[in-house]
Amino acid sequence: MKIVIIGCGHVGLVTAVGFAEFGHEVVGMDSDAQRIEDLRHGKPWFFEPDVGELLVKHNGGLVSFETDLRRALDGADAAFICVATPARPDGRLNLVYVEQATHAIAEAASGPLVVVEKSTVPVQTARRIVEVLEIDGKLGAIEVASNPEFLTEGSAVRDTLDPDRIVVGVRTPGGLAEEVLRAIYAPLVDRLQTPLLVTDLETAELIKHASNSFLAMKISFINAVARVCEKTGADIEEVARGMGLDPRIGPHFLSAGIGYGGSCFPKDVAAFLAQASDVGADLSILEEVRRINADQRSHIIEKVKRALWNIDGKTIAVWGLSFKPGTDDLREAPSLDVIPALEAEGATIRAFDPAAGPVAKAEFPNAEICADALEAVDGADALVVLTEWREFGAVELLQVKEALRRPVVVDGRNLWPVALMAELGFTYLSFGRPDVIGGQVKRSGAHTA
């Protein structure tokens, strides 16, 4: 099938190379002319594992990039709208780019086409797309579908090639839209037996926001329980393990730490809250989800103060700037709050991130962005871990201890076992677990060390 991708951002480009890997012909469109030029030369504009390799593999073959929408749509079976939907200050999403893309498709399309809403949007957006096409006189020749993405940055290609489910929303069951989308995803359904759920438009849209909000809620819940553990001497990892053995709960998203960030969870929770308010539904539970998540960033500053006493005049190494491993994305990353807060207390920051270093200088102009993890800790008074990059777990801890001026680690991701850090003589503060002070395990609320 021939598929046009409108918007070559994180979702659009990953979707484009993924569809090409399925064997489809894909044309990518974007309003950023320089971005299109770079993609034509096989250069993705962001870091995501395997995207560059798939782009090089299919570029000039099954994948091409175009600036003329009419030419791109010639002979196309489907056009996926993958444009940005930025958040407004009140949490509601700005859908102007979705509307513009719909008008552009209506003007440029000359034959039967399925317009697929792929961008993350509030429920009833597809209904507005239908109205736009109706006003433009193209509804009928153009059908509308919703196909929300469930991509995780850092594993987006894997999530595309081997998803846990495919959700498709259509106006008419068994109609052209369903037929085209089933054909697009047939390689996954036939080969991997991936579940494909066909619903109405509104249900498909709601599944996306409900899913992300629920996962954010699990993260904030386990972080709230971690606070109880810190006060009572319990261990959050054992609590989470015991909870996760219940199949109704499961082990995923029960890792305590500094909380969630990125382009999806914060934006989707806020948008879901705003839309619930608009329709008169009570989702105030999500207000607590957001509050707990924000508090985690203040909580790590408190831990640094407890470990160092005074922050003023200290040099602090920070490992991890991106909001999660496997990406260079800084959007809503904990580092954006934690580093300025440490600097406001008078600290000098030396930071390292395996991917986000090149883009971090603009965000952290006063910090020294180091070339590797050991360079960052050399001579520092403490190490603060904000992102759980696998590379950090592989660093030799005795080298870290020797490089630090003081063997102090404040771990926002619970990377290392408490017993190991005690054995090595660190002062080690993590989340929901006993503190280690000078190599001695200290349990709050407990009678033994």
C-alpha positions in Angstrom: 0.0 0.0 0.0 1.1 3.6 -0.4 1.0 5.6 2.8 1.7 9.3 3.3 2.9 10.5 6.7 2.2 14.2 7.4 4.6 15.3 10.1 8.0 13.7 10.5 8.5 14.2 14.2 9.1 11.4 16.7 5.9 9.6 15.9 5.8 10.4 12.2 9.3 9.3 11.3 9.2 6.1 13.4 5.8 5.3 11.9 7.2 5.9 8.4 10.3 3.6 8.7 8.1 1.0 10.5 5.6 0.9 7.7 8.4 0.6 5.2 9.7 -2.4 7.2 6.3 -3.9 6.8 6.8 -3.6 3.0 4.6 -0.5 2.3 5.6 2.5 0.1 5.8 5.5 2.4 6.1 9.2 1.6 7.0 11.6 4.5 5.9 15.2 4.5 6.9 18.0 6.9 6.6 21.8 7.0 10.2 22.0 8.0 12.1 22.1 4.7 15.5 21.6 6.4 14.2 18.5 8.2 13.0 17.1 4.9 16.3 17.8 3.3 18.2 16.1 6.1 15.9 13.0 6.0 16.5 12.8 2.2 20.1 12.4 3.1 19.4 9.7 5.7 19.9 12.0 8.7 17.2 11.8 11.5 16.9 15.0 13.5 16.5 13.2 16.9 18.1 10.3 18.6 16.0 7.1 18.8 17.5 3.6 18.7 17.3 1.9 15.3 15.5 4.8 13.5 18.7 5.9 11.7 19.4 2.3 10.6 15.9 1.8 9.2 16.0 5.2 7.5 19.2 4.3 5.7 17.9 0.9 4.8 14.7 2.1 3.1 15.6 5.7 2.1 15.2 6.2 -1.6 13.4 2.9 -1.9 10.3 2.3 0.1 10.7 5.6 1.9 10.9 9.0 0.2 10.3 12.5 1.4 8.3 15.2 -0.4 7.4 18.8 0.0 4.5 18.8 -2.5 1.4 17.2 -0.8 -0.5 16.8 -4.1 2.3 14.8 -5.6 2.8 12.8 -2.4 -0.9 11.9 -2.3 -1.1 10.7 -5.9 -2.1 7.1 -5.7 -2.0 7.0 -1.9 -4.3 4.6 0.1 -3.9 6.4 3.4 -2.6 9.7 4.9 -1.6 9.6 8.5 -1.7 12.9 10.4 1.3 12.9 12.7 1.6 16.6 13.4 2.4 18.2 16.8 -0.4 18.8 19.3 1.4 21.1 21.8 -0.2 21.7 25.2 -1.7 25.1 26.0 -1.1 26.7 29.4 -4.4 25.3 30.7 -3.5 21.7 29.6 -5.8 21.6 26.6 -4.1 20.6 23.3 -3.6 23.0 20.5 -5.1 21.3 17.5 -4.5 23.9 14.9 -1.9 21.8 13.0 -4.4 18.9 12.8 -6.9 21.2 11.3 -4.4 22.7 8.8 -3.3 19.2 7.8 -6.9 18.2 7.2 -7.7 21.2 5.0 -4.4 20.6 3.1 -5.3 16.9 2.5 -8.9 17.9 1.3 -7.4 20.4 -1.1 -4.7 18.1 -2.5 -6.4 14.7 -2.6 -7.9 13.6 -6.0 -9.1 10.1 -5.3 -10.4 7.8 -2.6 -8.3 8.1 0.6 -8.4 7.3 4.2 -7.2 10.0 6.6 -5.9 8.5 9.8 -5.6 10.5 13.0 -2.3 9.3 14.5 -1.3 12.3 16.6 -2.3 12.2 20.3 -5.6 14.2 20.4 -8.5 14.5 22.8 -11.6 12.5 22.2 -14.0 13.8 19.5 -11.1 15.3 17.5 -11.9 12.8 14.7 -15.4 14.1 14.6 -14.1 17.6 14.0 -11.9 16.2 11.2 -15.0 14.7 9.6 -16.7 18.1 9.9 -13.8 19.8 8.2 -13.9 17.3 5.3 -17.6 17.8 5.0 -17.3 21.5 4.8 -14.6 21.2 2.2 -16.8 18.9 0.2 -14.5 15.9 0.4 -16.3 13.6 2.9 -17.2 10.4 1.1 -14.3 10.4 -1.2 -12.2 10.7 1.9 -12.9 8.5 4.9 -11.6 9.1 8.5 -10.1 6.7 11.0 -8.3 7.0 14.4 -5.2 4.9 15.0 -3.5 6.1 18.2 0.1 5.5 18.8 1.5 3.6 21.8 5.2 4.3 21.3 7.6 4.6 24.1 10.7 6.8 23.5 13.8 4.6 23.6 11.9 1.6 22.3 9.7 3.3 19.7 10.9 1.1 16.8 10.4 -2.1 18.7 6.9 -0.9 19.7 6.1 -0.3 16.1 7.4 -3.6 14.8 6.1 -5.7 17.6 3.3 -3.8 19.4 1.2 -5.3 22.2 -2.0 -4.1 20.4 -3.3 -2.1 17.5 -6.3 0.1 18.1 -8.4 1.3 15.1 -11.4 3.6 15.3 -13.7 3.9 12.3 -17.0 5.5 11.4 -18.4 2.6 9.5 -17.5 -1.0 10.6 -16.3 -3.0 7.6 -16.0 0.1 5.5 -13.0 1.5 3.5 -11.2 2.8 6.5 -11.2 -0.5 8.4 -10.3 -2.4 5.2 -7.3 -0.1 4.5 -6.0 -0.2 8.1 -6.4 -4.0 8.3 -4.3 -4.3 5.1 -1.6 -1.9 6.5 -1.3 -3.9 9.7 -1.8 -7.4 8.1 2.0 -8.2 8.4 1.8 -7.9 12.2 -1.6 -9.5 12.6 -0.7 -12.5 10.3 2.9 -13.0 11.4 2.8 -12.0 15.1 -0.9 -12.5 15.9 -1.0 -8.9 17.3 -4.4 -8.2 18.7 -6.3 -5.6 16.5 -9.1 -3.9 18.2 -11.7 -2.1 16.0 -13.9 0.5 17.7 -15.7 3.7 16.9 -13.7 6.9 16.6 -14.3 8.2 20.1 -13.4 5.0 21.8 -10.2 4.7 20.0 -9.2 8.3 20.9 -10.1 7.8 24.6 -8.0 4.5 24.9 -4.8 6.5 24.3 -5.4 9.1 27.0 -6.9 6.6 29.5 -3.9 4.3 29.0 -1.2 6.9 29.6 -3.0 8.5 32.5 -3.4 5.1 34.2 0.4 4.3 33.8 1.2 7.7 35.2 -1.1 6.9 38.1 0.8 3.7 38.8 4.1 5.6 38.9 2.8 8.2 41.3 1.1 5.6 43.5 4.3 3.6 43.9 6.2 6.8 44.7 3.7 7.7 47.3 4.1 4.3 48.9 7.9 4.8 48.7 7.4 7.8 51.0 5.7 5.5 53.5 8.6 3.0 53.2 11.1 5.8 54.0 9.2 6.7 57.1 8.8 3.2 58.4 11.9 1.2 57.4 10.1 -0.9 54.7 11.8 -1.6 51.3 9.8 -0.3 48.3 11.4 -2.8 46.0 10.1 -5.7 48.0 6.7 -4.1 48.4 6.6 -3.6 44.6 7.7 -7.1 44.0 5.0 -8.5 46.2 2.4 -6.3 44.6 3.5 -7.2 41.1 3.1 -10.9 41.7 -0.7 -10.2 41.7 -1.7 -10.7 38.0 -4.4 -8.0 38.5 -1.6 -5.5 39.2 1.5 -6.7 37.4 5.1 -5.6 37.9 5.3 -2.9 35.2 5.5 0.8 36.2 6.1 0.0 39.8 9.7 1.3 40.0 10.0 4.0 42.6 12.1 7.1 41.9 12.1 10.7 40.8 8.9 10.3 38.7 7.9 10.5 35.1 8.6 13.1 32.4 8.7 13.3 28.6 6.3 14.4 26.0 3.5 12.0 26.7 2.6 11.4 30.4 2.7 15.0 31.6 0.8 16.3 28.5 -1.7 13.5 28.3 -2.6 13.6 32.0 -3.2 17.4 31.8 -5.2 17.1 28.6 -7.3 14.3 30.0 -8.0 16.4 33.1 -9.0 19.3 31.0 -11.3 17.4 28.8 -13.0 15.7 31.7 -13.6 19.1 33.1 -15.1 20.3 29.8 -17.6 17.4 29.7 -18.4 17.6 33.5 -16.7 14.4 34.5 -14.6 14.1 37.7 -11.0 12.9 37.1 -9.6 14.8 40.1 -7.6 11.7 41.0 -5.2 12.8 38.2 -4.5 16.1 40.1 -3.0 14.0 42.8 -1.0 12.0 40.2 0.5 15.3 39.0 1.1 16.7 42.5 3.0 13.6 43.7 5.1 13.5 40.5 6.1 17.2 41.0 6.9 16.6 44.7 9.4 13.9 43.7 11.6 16.5 42.2 11.6 18.6 45.3 12.2 15.4 47.4 15.5 14.6 45.7 16.7 18.1 46.5 15.9 17.4 50.1 17.9 14.2 49.9 20.9 16.1 48.5 20.7 18.5 51.4 20.5 15.7 53.9 23.5 14.0 52.3 25.7 17.2 52.0 24.3 19.4 54.7 25.1 22.6 52.7 24.8 22.7 48.9 26.3 26.2 48.5 29.8 26.0 47.2 29.6 22.3 46.4 30.3 20.6 43.0 27.6 18.1 42.1 27.8 15.5 39.3 24.6 14.7 37.6 24.2 11.5 35.6 21.3 11.7 33.1 19.6 14.7 31.5 17.1 13.1 29.2 13.7 12.2 30.7 14.4 8.5 30.2 17.2 6.2 28.8 17.3 5.6 25.0 16.4 9.1 23.9 17.9 12.6 23.8 14.5 14.1 24.6 14.6 16.7 27.4 10.9 17.5 27.4 9.6 17.6 31.0 12.8 15.8 32.2 13.5 15.9 35.9 16.8 17.5 35.1 15.0 20.7 34.0 13.8 21.2 37.6 16.6 19.6 39.6 19.6 21.2 38.0 18.3 24.8 38.3 17.2 24.1 41.9 20.7 22.9 42.8 22.3 25.9 41.1 19.9 28.2 42.9 21.3 26.7 46.2 24.8 27.6 45.0 26.0 24.3 43.5 28.3 24.0 40.5 27.0 21.3 38.1 29.0 18.8 36.1 26.6 16.6 34.0 26.8 13.7 31.6 24.2 12.0 29.4 25.0 9.4 26.8 22.6 11.0 24.2 21.3 14.3 25.4 24.7 16.0 26.0 24.9 17.8 22.6 21.4 19.3 23.0 21.8 20.0 26.8 24.0 23.1 26.7 21.2 25.4 25.7 19.1 24.2 28.5 21.8 24.2 31.1 24.1 27.1 30.1 25.9 27.3 33.5 26.5 23.5 33.8 29.6 21.8 32.5 28.5 19.1 30.1 31.1 16.3 30.4 32.3 13.8 27.8 31.8 10.7 30.0 30.4 9.6 33.4 33.7 9.4 35.2 34.7 12.9 34.0 31.5 14.2 35.6 32.2 12.8 39.0 35.9 13.7 39.1 36.4 15.9 42.2 32.6 16.3 42.8 31.2 16.4 46.3 28.3 14.2 45.3 26.7 12.3 42.4 23.0 12.7 41.6 21.4 10.1 39.3 18.4 11.4 37.3 18.1 8.9 34.4 18.5 5.1 34.5 20.8 4.7 31.5 22.2 1.2 31.3 25.7 2.6 30.9 25.6 4.0 34.4 25.0 0.6 35.9 28.1 -0.7 34.1 30.5 1.9 35.5 32.9 0.5 38.1 31.6 1.8 41.5 35.1 1.8 43.1 36.3 4.1 40.3 33.3 6.4 41.1 34.2 6.4 44.8 37.8 7.2 44.1 36.9 10.0 41.7 34.4 11.7 44.1 35.7 14.1 46.7 33.2 12.6 49.0 31.6 9.1 48.5 28.1 10.5 48.3 25.4 9.3 45.8 21.8 10.4 45.7 20.1 8.0 43.3 16.8 9.1 41.8 16.4 5.8 39.9 17.4 3.2 42.5 20.2 1.8 40.3 22.2 0.0 42.9 21.5 -2.4 45.8 21.5 -0.8 49.2 23.7 -3.6 50.6 26.3 -3.2 47.8 26.6 0.6 48.4 27.0 0.0 52.1 29.7 -2.7 51.5 31.6 -0.2 49.4 31.4 2.5 52.0 29.2 5.0 50.2 26.7 7.4 51.7 23.8 6.5 49.5 20.3 7.9 49.5 17.7 6.4 47.2 13.8 6.3 47.0 11.7 4.1 49.3 14.7 2.2 50.6 16.9 2.5 53.7 19.6 5.1 53.7 23.3 4.3 53.8 25.3 6.8 55.8 29.1 6.3 55.8 28.6 2.6 54.8 26.0 1.9 57.5 22.4 1.1 56.7 20.0 3.3 58.5 16.3 2.2 58.7 13.8 4.8 59.7 11.3 3.5 62.2 13.3 0.4 62.8 15.3 -0.7 65.9 18.2 -2.3 64.1 20.7 -0.9 61.6 
